[in-house]
Amino acid sequence: MSESCEVYFNPSCSKCRELRAILDERGVSATYREYLVASPSREELVKVMTLLGIDDPRLMMRTGDALFTELGLASATHDALLDAMAANPKLIERPIVIIGERAVIARPPQKVEGLLLASASSR
């Protein structure tokens, strides 16, 4: 694969570890960004949304997380949701895989297969 691969990764998450095993099995060299340590900026989150092809931040948020409720985000605006994710990266759904100009939320981790196929066919 000629395009770079970046994964928003949480080593304590079983889905992230499962995804890593899939990428390793496929021989995909990836950069694993521990987003809880190296939080993405608001601008990076906007870019990821574009790569995911979504316009609602909720689609890349852990809306079932207690923090989402504690912060009163159910009726929050687009901008408030992005600000909340930048300030509280725990709210970001995981894992997110970015290859070139495409991305996928790999839940379940097997969803990465479509992204890998698209990347291979665009060469």
C-alpha positions in Angstrom: 0.0 0.0 0.0 1.5 3.3 -1.1 -0.8 5.6 0.9 -0.1 6.3 4.5 -2.3 4.8 7.1 -3.2 6.5 10.4 -5.3 5.0 13.1 -6.9 6.9 16.0 -6.1 4.3 18.6 -6.8 3.4 22.2 -4.6 0.5 23.4 -7.0 -0.4 26.1 -9.9 -0.8 23.6 -10.5 -4.4 22.4 -11.8 -3.2 19.0 -8.6 -1.1 18.5 -6.5 -4.2 19.3 -8.6 -6.3 17.0 -8.1 -3.8 14.2 -4.4 -3.7 14.7 -4.3 -7.5 14.3 -6.2 -7.2 11.0 -3.8 -4.5 9.7 -0.8 -6.5 10.9 -2.2 -9.6 9.2 -2.6 -7.7 5.9 1.0 -6.3 6.2 -0.3 -2.7 6.5 2.2 -0.4 8.1 0.2 2.1 10.2 0.9 5.1 12.5 -1.1 4.5 15.6 -2.2 7.8 17.2 -3.1 7.4 20.8 -5.7 10.2 20.5 -6.3 10.2 24.3 -2.7 11.3 24.7 -2.2 13.3 21.4 -5.7 14.9 21.1 -6.7 16.0 17.7 -7.5 19.6 17.2 -10.9 20.9 16.1 -9.5 21.4 12.6 -8.2 17.8 12.5 -11.6 16.6 13.6 -13.3 18.6 10.8 -10.9 17.1 8.3 -11.6 13.6 9.6 -15.3 14.2 9.2 -14.7 15.2 5.6 -12.7 12.0 5.0 -15.5 10.0 6.6 -18.0 11.7 4.4 -20.2 12.9 7.3 -21.5 16.3 8.3 -22.9 15.5 11.8 -20.2 15.2 14.5 -22.4 12.8 16.4 -21.7 10.2 13.8 -18.1 10.0 15.1 -18.9 10.4 18.8 -19.4 8.0 21.6 -23.0 9.2 22.2 -23.6 6.4 24.7 -20.7 7.4 26.9 -21.6 8.9 30.3 -19.5 12.0 29.5 -21.7 12.8 26.5 -24.7 13.0 28.8 -22.8 14.8 31.6 -21.8 17.5 29.2 -25.4 17.9 28.0 -24.4 17.3 24.3 -27.7 15.6 23.1 -29.0 18.9 21.7 -25.6 20.7 21.2 -24.8 22.5 18.1 -22.3 21.3 15.4 -19.7 23.6 16.7 -20.2 22.7 20.4 -19.9 19.0 19.5 -16.6 19.6 17.7 -15.3 21.7 20.6 -16.4 19.0 23.1 -14.5 16.3 21.2 -11.3 18.5 21.0 -11.5 19.2 24.7 -12.6 15.6 25.6 -11.1 13.1 23.1 -12.7 10.3 25.1 -15.9 11.3 23.2 -14.3 10.3 19.8 -15.5 7.0 18.5 -12.7 4.5 17.9 -10.9 3.2 16.0 -10.8 5.6 13.1 -8.6 4.5 10.2 -7.4 7.1 7.6 -5.8 6.0 4.4 -5.0 8.7 1.9 -8.2 10.8 1.4 -10.6 8.2 2.9 -11.5 7.2 6.4 -13.7 4.7 8.2 -14.8 4.2 11.7 -13.8 0.6 12.1 -16.7 -0.6 14.3 -16.7 -3.5 13.8 -13.0 -3.7 13.0 -13.7 -5.7 9.8 -15.1 -2.4 8.3 -11.5 -1.6 7.5 -11.6 -4.2 4.7 -13.6 -1.9 2.4 -11.1 0.9 2.9 -8.2 -1.4 2.2 -9.9 -2.6 -1.0 -10.6 1.0 -2.1 -7.0 2.0 -1.4 -5.7 -1.0 -3.4 -8.0 -0.2 -6.4 -7.0 3.5 -6.5 -3.3 2.6 -7.2 
